[in-house]
Amino acid sequence: MSAARTVGILGGGQLGRMLGLSAIPLGIECVFYDPAPDAPARVAGRHICAPWDDRAALAAFAESVDVITFEFENVPTASLAFLAGIRPVRPGVRSLELTCDRIREKEFLRSAGVPVQPFAAIATDADLDLALATVGPHGVLKTRTLGYDGKGQRVVRAAAELAPAWTDLGRRPCIYEAFVPFDREVSVVATRALDGSTAVYPLVENLHTHGILFRSIAPARVDDAIAAAATRHARSVLEGLGHVGTLALEMFVADGTLVANEIAPRVHNSGHWTIGGARTSQFENHMRAVAGLPLGDAGAPEHAAMVNLIGGVPDTAEILAIPGASAHLYGKSPRPGRKVAHMNLVAPSREELLARLERLEALARRVNRLA
Ligand code: AMP
């Protein structure tokens, strides 16, 4: 079977842009489908600007490419099924079905042998007491679908707070899960090729502010046993989903063990450091996987970090004046809470990385404007 030369990408945000940029040296042409006229990815390939349910535009898009992938996982299911009838979609529907609903996702993780905290589904008033009995009074209530960056969530600290929290979330179908008093948040980014081979990146340590990723450090400051367990869990998830492409498994480290939080079935913000920080970036490996090419080495020769720029960007010269730093602008107009760029950093030692990182974080804190 010959490798795909043209790849269609659903979504044209910054993830699409970085996928498209990584495809150029591989000789792969990208076509982006995104309803936004100013989609950041439009600089990296042809842009089809049409609504998600426009069958004629979807058909023209599918027919112009060899294979379809996505950088945005909330494409309507009916549109995805329609596209899958025309061209292969990688990763497949299983990866989306098992990760777009937080209950199904946790059940899948448990069945794949990845530890998860106690959880319960809430759909009616009658479920509230049972959920409290299963999970306890300290938990996090989240909508089952369409939540991201901490949106659609309420922390519950006492039994009496659960019912009001559910009302606050519009009494939508929810998951109530135990609060994990974590020491660190980590994620493992990994890619699976069409032939089933895998590439797993070093474990990443993440710091969130107001539910949005602020910075990542790789490799994470954890015991070797935890890093090895994370790699095993990533492989189980890739295999269990039959995934083709890159994904991220987000986890908590609590009491010296890992507890899985969620799966992103696509390239992920906590893998942005791999541009320049790893021998092959998460974006290039994703493109290689979906095009049917062999994967590249996911190893990282140095210590690496990434800092997000949210709602503002400093002068590029200020970023580049820091040794080992690189700038990655998305071409988006800044607004509070909007991810507009990130800065990557490499250094030969952990100490040097942390010293340079202080300067990078200070720059970000000066310009970041959260919603
Ligand atoms: P999520 O949308 O599930 O990624 O959650 C956003 C952030 O909320 C996470 O990165 C954590 O910082 C926090 N969080 C989510 N679920 C839990 C939990 N069960 N226990 C503790 N913190 C949580």
Residues whose N, C-alpha, C, O or C-beta is under 5 A from the ligand:
A	BS01	AMP	V140 Y148 D149 G150 E177 A178 F179 V180 H208 G211
